[in-house]
Amino acid sequence: MKKNMSSLDRILRVVVAGVFAYLYFGGIVTGTLGIVLVVLGAVFVLTSFVGFCPLYTPFNFSTKKKD
């Protein structure tokens, strides 16, 4: 897997995942939507740590600068 995410992209994903976790665990968003947000937040954190977003690949998109 070749990294296709910039540092800014990775940081923003972790911040958004934190907001999703706060909304769910704070009881602001509950039910199915809350679970969807938690799962999406987990995916954001995972892709941030790996530095690779599989959805970018089919569109040949990358936020990382060329080497």
N, C-alpha and C positions, 0 to 999 in steps of 0.2 A: 504494500500500500504506500503510495506516494502521498505525502502531506499536501493538502490543498486548502488549508485554512491559515489565515494570518493570525498574529497574536491578538489583534483587536477583535477579530471574529470570535476567537476562543474565549476571551475575557467577557465579551457581551453575552455569549451563550451561558456562561457560568452565572452571571448576574441575573439573567432572565430565569434560569433554573432556580435560583435562590428566591426570586419573587414568586414563582409558581409554588415552591415549597411553603413559603410564608402564607400564601393565600389558602392553601389546602390545610396545613397544620394549624393555622390560626382560626380555622372554622369559617372563613369568609366565603370560600367556594367549597361546596360539598357535593356529594352524589357522583354521578357519572362524569360530569365536567371536571370535578376535582381529581378524580382518578386519572382522567385523560391528561390533565395538566401535570400530575406527578410523573406519569410515564414519559411524557414529552420532555419534562425537565431532566429525567434520568438519561434520556437519549442525548440531550444537549450536553450534559456533563460528560458522558462517555465519549462523544465525538470530540469534545474539547480536549480531553486528556490524550486521545489518540492523534488528534490533529488532522483527521480525515473525515469528510462528510460524503457518504455514498450518494446522496442526492445531487451533488455537484458533478459527479462523473458523467452521467448521460448527457448533460448539457455542456460538457467540456468547460466548466466554470471553476475558477480558483480565486480566492482572495489573497493568496500568498504571492509575494513578489517573485518574479522569475529570477533564477540564480544566474 
